[in-house]
Amino acid sequence: MYRTHTCGELRGEHKGQRTTLAGWVARVRDLGGLIFITVRDRYGRTQVVFDPADNAELAAKAKELRSEWVVRFEGEVRSRPDDMINRNMPTGEIEVAADTLEVLASCETPPLQPEDEFEPSEEHRLRWRFLDLRRDVMQASLIKRHELLQYTRQFFSGEKFLEIETPFLTRSTPEGARDFIVPSRIHPGNWYALPQSPQTYKQILMISGYDRYFQIVRCFRDEDFRANRQPEFTQIDVEMAFPHRQDIMDVVERYMRGLFEEIMHVDFPAEVPELSYADAIRRFGSDKPDLRIPYELVDLSDLLKGHGFAVIDKTVEDGGFAVGLRVPGFKSASRKQVSLWEEFVKERGLGGLMPMRTGEEGSWTGPLGKFVAPEALAKASDALDLNLEDDLAFVAVGKAPRVFQVMGMLRLALGREFGWIDPNRHELLWVTQFPLVDYNEEEKRYEPLHHPFTAPELDSWNEWVDKDPAKIASQAYDLVWNGEEVAGGSIRIHDREMQARLFEIIGLDAETARKRFSFLLEALQYGAPPHGGIAFGFDRLVMQITGKDSIRDVIAFPKTTAAVALFEGAPGEVDSGQLDDLRLRISK
């Protein structure tokens, strides 16, 4: 047999036993007599010793080994001398005195050394992914991913959800991003699409009587450049029939509690607060705020207007806002430092920043001190909870929601730069009461904020559907974890007429809606129960659990930010015969 034990298995109690190990050479050390080989597999490392006094020929062969060769050893487990025990290594109290050595595969000089302590560039890692995946940090991430997969299946099965697979080859039903489309050879001129999500299928499962469904499923979106997105990704898809919103949120919180306690081994937060979309934007400038940052945005419009400062007065008069942000301990910032942050907001569409701080003898400095009454600035200082001896505040003016969004970006950037974020702290938040639709100024039409199957709040629908659809509130909800949206869902529309009306609002005429969604509209006529659900971004969950900054660090074979698979060389060309079979021609 190739091995009797793994490289992370042997301990002191195995002393005196024969063992066979197989793995990759991690390190070769020649101490002028004894040859020490560290052999590695995904379970750990074991030290193997060759003594020329016992077998000079075998020791010479061991001396020729190089890193990443695949080898097999046989020998006796023995205790290390007391002064050679490695307390940082699980197998560090033993070693294997080898009497056989077999080279199973040699290795050319690796372009990426799995044992190197420094982090190679991401592009280099993705090009040589099969070597990168040998690194301890990558193996730990994929092991944690496996654990989450198993926990997820056990949890939802225990909650009486059925795991049901849905098709990958379906029809194109655009949900916001572009579909990946697949030509049909058997039906020339017709196309399948890879699903952006199983949304319509899981709704049909509810109509079909399968009242609790889940699936760990691959999804596909042909999006333009997005830094932390993948064209194919994994989500945990969940749907329930006859739920209130709180029923779904309760299931999610039970799932997350187990994830925290069983996978991460940390305490679950005492409460998961709920915040409306409007309040999240107003207080944090984001619908996925990081609650670990203790400082919020403050609307100072009423305090700073009416003092003859034209920039503020005109903006507020036109419906805009003056928004402040406290920056503790930053009062002594230089003009150069302030200008860097001013450039930050200018690049994102604001006119600039106005520092708010006191100078000598408590007088206020800068444009605010020149134009705004001291008593108004004092009240603004109280609203921001400034310590006038140490703190600075930034004030920006602009239209909503952009002024809040950019100041929210500034809040996050400052939090990262000045260490306001505790990496060991975990904050969960429900964001609710999203608008049902948003008006796209460029395309001059309404578009769904989530997807076109989200149910509206009924009172809001009745009031605004014929007046101003942008004011209709939806029954959508997102779960945010430390500033990352890790799950999003909603109660769905189960009334055919309401669904048809929403299609009309977002610019789908009856014929187009029928072509794209006839199967759903038809199913809604045959006894559709109230239903709703949620989808977790599985890759994002693993990223949060492992503390990584990129989902590419928790996916075995990811694409680059340009949607390229460097290792496999995808996308690539196909030969003309394949195109002929599909009756396709490349347009130059």
Buried (B, 14 or more C-beta within 10 A) or exposed (E): EEBBBBBBBBEEEBEEBEBBBBBBBBBBEEEEEBBBBBBBBBBBBBBBBBBBEEBEEBBEBBBEBEBBBBBBBBBBBBBBEEEEBEEEBBBBBBBBBBBEBEEEEEBEEBEBBBBEEEEBEBEBBBBBBEBBBBBEEBBEBBEBBEBBBEBBBEBBEEBEBEBBEBEBEBBBBEBEBBBBEBBEEEEEEEEBBBBBBBBBBBBBBBBBEBBBBBBBBBBBBBBEEEEEBBBBBBBBBBBBBEBEBEEBBEBBBBBBBBBBEEBBEEEBBEEBEEBBBBBBBBBBBBBBBBBBBEBBBBBBBBBBBBBEBEBBBEBBEEEBBBBBBBBBEBBEBEEEEBBEBBEBBBEEEBBBBBBBBBEEEEEBEBBBBEBBBEEBBBBBBEBBEBEEEEBBBBBBBBBBBBBBBBBBBBBBEBBEEEEBBEEEEBBBBBBBBBBBBEEEEEEEEBBBBBBBBBBBBEEBBEBBBEEEBBEBBBBBBBBBBBBBBBBBBBBBBBEBEBBBBBBEBBEBEEEEBBEBBEBBBEBBEEEBEBBBBBBBBBBBBBBBBBEBEBBBBBBEBBBBBEBBBBBEEEEEEEEEEEBEEBEBEEEE
